Amino acid sequence: MADTTTPKQSTGTTDNFTTEAAKIEYMRQRKSAQDFLRSSTQYILDGFEESQEQHLVLANTILRELTPPDPKNPPDDHPSVAWRLAQVLADSLSRIHDLQIARSFLLGEDE
């Protein structure tokens, strides 16, 4: 014998609750992922900045050791090429503007 009863109408309350709960859970997970990404990016940039500072200290130490007493008239046996390379290295490492741009772009921090 066939069922002649009409199907029950859904009130939508349970469906709406499930949908809202799913939205809330999705937003919570998304916020958590964003927080993780932000903190990971911050950690990487901080590590890079620390490494850059250490390399700058090393480059400045090498530069100081290679700088002749009279830079305008270095002796003939002075390692002028190494001295110039140390100058270039120290100069390039002292520029933190690129790191500030990356931090601003990735984390929304002001320069």
C-alpha positions as CSV (number, residue, x, y, z in Angstrom):
1,M,0.0,0.0,0.0
2,A,1.4,3.4,-1.0
3,D,2.1,6.1,1.6
4,T,-0.4,8.9,0.9
5,T,0.8,11.2,3.7
6,T,2.3,14.5,2.7
7,P,6.0,15.1,3.6
8,K,6.6,17.2,6.7
9,Q,7.4,20.8,6.1
10,S,10.8,21.9,7.5
11,T,10.6,24.9,9.8
12,G,14.1,25.9,8.9
13,T,15.1,26.4,12.5
14,T,17.5,23.5,12.7
15,D,18.8,24.1,9.2
16,N,19.5,27.8,10.0
17,F,21.1,26.9,13.3
18,T,23.4,24.3,11.5
19,T,24.2,26.8,8.8
20,E,25.0,29.6,11.3
21,A,27.1,27.2,13.5
22,A,29.0,26.1,10.4
23,K,29.6,29.8,9.4
24,I,30.8,30.6,12.9
25,E,33.1,27.6,12.9
26,Y,34.4,28.4,9.5
27,M,35.1,32.0,10.5
28,R,36.8,30.8,13.7
29,Q,39.1,28.5,11.7
30,R,39.8,31.2,9.2
31,K,40.8,33.6,11.9
32,S,43.0,31.0,13.5
33,A,44.7,30.3,10.1
34,Q,45.2,34.1,9.6
35,D,46.7,34.5,13.0
36,F,49.0,31.5,12.4
37,L,50.1,32.9,9.0
38,R,50.7,36.4,10.5
39,S,52.7,35.1,13.5
40,S,54.7,32.8,11.2
41,T,55.5,35.7,8.8
42,Q,56.4,37.9,11.8
43,Y,58.8,35.1,13.0
44,I,60.4,34.8,9.6
45,L,60.9,38.5,9.2
46,D,62.2,38.9,12.7
47,G,64.7,36.1,12.1
48,F,65.8,37.6,8.8
49,E,66.2,41.0,10.4
50,E,68.3,39.5,13.2
51,S,70.5,37.7,10.7
52,Q,70.9,40.8,8.7
53,E,72.0,42.8,11.8
54,Q,74.5,40.1,12.7
55,H,75.9,40.1,9.1
56,L,76.1,43.9,9.3
57,V,78.2,43.7,12.5
58,L,80.5,41.2,10.9
59,A,80.8,43.3,7.7
60,N,81.6,46.5,9.8
61,T,84.2,44.5,11.8
62,I,85.9,43.4,8.6
63,L,85.7,46.9,7.2
64,R,87.2,48.4,10.3
65,E,90.1,45.8,10.1
66,L,90.8,46.4,6.4
67,T,90.6,50.2,6.5
68,P,94.1,51.6,6.2
69,P,95.4,54.3,8.6
70,D,95.2,56.8,5.8
71,P,92.3,55.8,3.5
72,K,93.2,58.5,0.9
73,N,96.7,57.1,0.5
74,P,96.7,53.3,1.3
75,P,100.1,51.5,1.2
76,D,101.0,49.6,-1.9
77,D,100.6,46.2,-0.2
78,H,97.1,47.0,1.2
79,P,94.3,44.7,0.2
80,S,92.3,47.4,-1.5
81,V,89.9,45.1,-3.4
82,A,89.0,43.4,-0.1
83,W,88.6,46.7,1.6
84,R,86.3,48.0,-1.2
85,L,84.2,44.7,-1.1
86,A,83.8,45.2,2.7
87,Q,82.6,48.7,2.1
88,V,80.0,47.5,-0.5
89,L,78.9,44.7,1.8
90,A,78.5,46.9,4.8
91,D,76.6,49.5,2.7
92,S,74.2,47.0,1.3
93,L,73.5,45.4,4.6
94,S,72.8,48.7,6.3
95,R,69.9,49.3,4.0
96,I,66.8,48.1,5.9
97,H,64.3,49.9,3.7
98,D,63.6,46.7,1.6
99,L,62.8,44.8,4.8
100,Q,60.6,47.6,6.0
101,I,58.6,47.5,2.8
102,A,58.2,43.7,3.1
103,R,57.1,44.0,6.7
104,S,54.6,46.8,5.7
105,F,53.3,44.8,2.7
106,L,53.0,41.4,4.5
107,L,51.9,42.5,7.9
108,G,50.3,45.9,7.3
109,E,52.8,47.5,9.7
110,D,53.9,51.1,9.2
111,E,57.4,51.8,8.1
